[in-house]
Amino acid sequence: MSLALRRRVGESIYLHLKPNSDVDELLEILSTTGIEIKLGEIRDSRAIISIDAPDSISILREELLWE
């Protein structure tokens, strides 16, 4: 899963294991490819952050965490 987000200073991104994920498979993937996080363009106190993570990981902006 690849996702690009805009974040302001102090805003958060959460990575969670999706329900019913195969933990052993995830550990195998993480031990070989890991999770890639790239900082992109920064403009007007906002940054673009790209995250490339295995499909068994959900990526949520802080404001969506409690919905």
C-alpha positions, 0 to 999 in steps of 0.5 A: 500500500502506498499513500501520500499525505499532507501534514502540518507541524504537530499532526500525526500519522498512525500505522496499525496492523489490520485485523486478522493479518498474518503476523508471521507473513508481515514480519517476513515482509518487514524483515526484507522490505520494511516500511518506506517513509519519504518526506516530499515537498514542504510548503507553507508549514505543510509537508507531503509524506509518502508511506509505502507499507505492506497491505496488512498495515493500515495508515491513518491520519490522526483525525480519522483514527477515532471515526 
